[in-house]
Amino acid sequence: MKKLFVGSLAWATNDDSLRDCFAACGTVVSAKVITDRETGRSRGYGFVEMENDAEADAAITKLNGSELDGRTIAVNEARPQEERPRRD
């Protein structure tokens, strides 16, 4: 499985429309638009997990710079999440 970062999402983009967009390139394991905890509004980016590396690479090639919900999106391989100090 390979995780992709998707940036420059339109505010209207939701998990389902993100999944549908990437399904054209292969099997989508998960698709999640990141939202603000307080407002519930999209933060303008999300993550998609593709079933295998070949499908993920195809999605990067095909969808990076393409249009989704009226915005040009950026698609890259996701970097590992950095550890952050815990908030108490």
matplotlib code that plots the C-alpha trace (Angstrom):
import matplotlib.pyplot as plt

x = [0.0, 1.2, -0.2, -0.5, -0.8, -3.4, -3.1, -5.0, -8.4, -11.5, -13.6, -16.4, -14.3, -15.3, -14.0, -16.4, -15.4, -11.7, -12.2, -14.1, -11.4, -8.6, -10.6, -10.0, -6.3, -6.9, -8.1, -8.5, -8.1, -8.9, -9.5, -9.7, -10.1, -8.5, -10.9, -10.5, -11.4, -13.2, -15.2, -15.4, -14.4, -11.9, -8.3, -7.6, -5.7, -6.2, -4.7, -5.4, -4.1, -3.8, -3.7, -0.2, 2.7, 2.0, -1.5, -0.2, 2.5, -0.1, -2.4, 0.5, 1.3, -2.3, -3.8, -1.0, -1.9, -5.4, -8.7, -11.0, -14.1, -12.8, -9.3, -5.9, -4.7, -1.2, -0.6, 2.6, 3.8, 3.0, 6.0, 5.9, 4.2, 6.7, 6.2, 4.8, 4.9, 1.7, -0.7, -2.2]
y = [0.0, 3.5, 6.7, 9.8, 13.5, 15.5, 19.3, 22.4, 20.7, 22.8, 23.4, 21.4, 18.3, 15.5, 11.9, 10.4, 12.7, 12.3, 8.5, 8.6, 10.7, 8.3, 5.1, 5.8, 4.9, 1.7, 0.3, 3.0, 1.6, 4.9, 8.5, 11.2, 15.0, 16.6, 18.9, 21.5, 20.2, 23.3, 24.2, 20.9, 22.8, 21.2, 22.3, 22.0, 18.7, 15.0, 11.6, 8.6, 5.1, 3.0, -0.8, -1.0, 1.1, 0.8, 2.2, 4.9, 5.9, 5.9, 8.2, 10.6, 10.7, 11.1, 13.3, 15.7, 19.0, 17.9, 19.5, 18.3, 20.3, 23.4, 23.4, 22.2, 19.6, 18.5, 14.8, 13.5, 10.5, 11.2, 11.7, 9.9, 11.9, 13.6, 13.0, 16.1, 16.9, 15.8, 18.5, 18.3]
z = [0.0, -0.8, 0.8, -1.3, -0.2, -2.2, -1.8, -3.1, -2.6, -3.1, 0.0, -1.5, -2.0, 0.4, 1.1, -1.5, -4.4, -3.5, -3.6, -6.9, -8.5, -7.6, -8.3, -12.1, -11.4, -9.3, -6.1, -3.4, 0.1, 1.9, 1.0, 3.7, 3.4, 6.5, 8.4, 11.0, 14.5, 15.6, 12.4, 10.5, 7.4, 5.0, 5.5, 1.7, 1.7, 2.2, 1.9, -0.4, 0.1, -3.0, -3.0, -4.6, -5.7, -9.4, -9.0, -6.7, -9.2, -12.0, -9.9, -9.3, -13.0, -14.1, -11.4, -10.4, -11.9, -12.9, -11.9, -9.1, -8.1, -10.0, -8.4, -9.8, -7.3, -6.3, -5.8, -4.3, -2.3, 1.4, 3.8, 7.1, 9.8, 12.2, 15.9, 17.6, 21.3, 23.0, 24.0, 27.5]

ax = plt.figure().add_subplot(projection="3d")
ax.plot(x, y, z, "-o")
ax.set_aspect("equal")
plt.show()
